Amino acid sequence: MWLKSRADCSGKIGVTGFCYGGSISNIRAARPELHLAAEAPSTAGARHEGSDPRKIKASGLRPSGEIDKRLAEGWPDTIAALKAASVTHEGYILSCL
């Protein structure tokens, strides 16, 4: 991987994204050959095609908004899969004012 081979890289690589980009970060985090250390998908689709939370090994911060029912309803399955795989994570359903 280009980034990991750079002299100024610590070897710990993370990925983040918002909305569709968050879904893509989930997909990337589920690819063990990328050796990601962390991910932070913001308002990511928890059940995006190609994203298998059982394969995620990267630590993660996963915020989502309560008014996006489709995403909020998918979090329990994702969180259960991350817990079962002993992946360090924090997930939040944020209330909107």
N, C-alpha and C positions, 0 to 999 in steps of 0.2 A: 504494500500500500504506500502510495507516494507520501502522504502526510507523515506516517509513522517512520519513514526512512529519513526524514529531515533531521539535521543535527540539532535544531532548536525545538524539537518535539520531545516532550517528557515520556512519550510512549502511551500516555493516557489520552484517549480520544473520545469525544462526546458528539452527540448530534441533537439538534433541536429543530423545531418547526412549528408553525402556526396553521391551524385548520388542515388543509390538504397536506401541507408540509409536515404537520404533526403526525399524520397517518404514515407519511413516507418515513419519518424517523422511527415509528413503530416497526415498520417493515425492515428497516436497516438494523434495528436493535435485535431482531429475531434471526439475524444471519450471523452465526457464531464465527464464521471465517473472517469477519470484519474486526473482531476483538475490541468492540466498543466498551469503554469504561462507564459511560453515563449517557442518559438520554433525557430530554425534557420536551415531550410533545405537548404543546398547548392546544387545547380544544381539539384533540385528535380523535378521529373515529376509532373507537376501541375495537370494532370488528371490521376493519378494513380488509378487503381481499388481499391475501398475501401476508397478512400480519397474524402471526401465531404467538400469543402471549406466553405459551408454554415453552417457547424457544428463546425468550428474552433472558439474557444474562447480565445486561448492563443495569447498573443502579439507575433509578429514575425518579423524576418529579413529574407528576401528571395532574395538572390543574384542569378543571372544566367548569362550565357555568351551569347552574341549575335550570335555567330556562331552555337549554338545549336538551330536551327530553331524550332524544335519540341517543345522544352521547352518554348522558347520565345513566340511562337504563342499561347501557353496556358495561359500565364500570364494575359492578359486582363480579361478573365472570372474569374480567381481566385481573382484578385484584386477587381473586381466589387463585388464579393460575400463577401469578407472581409469588404469592405466599407459598403455594405448593412447591415452587421451584426454589424457594429460599432466596429470592431476589430482593435486595434492599430497595425500598421504594417508599414514596409518599404520594398519596393521591388526595386531591381535594375537589369537592363539589362546592364551588363558590356561589354564595347567594348574591342576587342582584338587587340593588336598592331601587 
